Amino acid sequence: MAAQSSNADSSPSNPRIIVQKNPSVSQLSELGIKSWPKWGCSPGKYQLKFDAQETCYLLRGKVTVYPKNSDDSEAVEFGAGDLVILPKGLSCTWDVTVAVDKHYQFESSSSSSS
């Protein structure tokens, strides 16, 4: 009887990828991007699962992400200069068309130490 027309961002089975185009230098500096580890990959298709939320900043590259169990209309594209948040629990295919070089950081599962 209840209508299931809620937005996809409230559905735990379909976590949302957030892409911020051209974040400001001050925002990147506040996040401490340059101190984050770096990762890169060559063009190709990669099956990935995110066990923790990842925030990354692409120095170069171009990627189309296809979330698992979704159609192509839900694909998300990002590339050099983009700040991207990949949600915890995301299973997807990365279709890398231009080699990626990025800074990244994972959210720790416990933000406070005991």
Secondary structure, DSSP 8 states (H G I E B T S, - for coil): -------GGG-TTS---EEEES--HHHHHHHTGGGS-EEEE-SEEEEEE-SS-EEEEEEEEEEEEEETT--GGG-EEEETTEEEEE-TT-EEEEEEEEEEEEEEEE--S-SS--
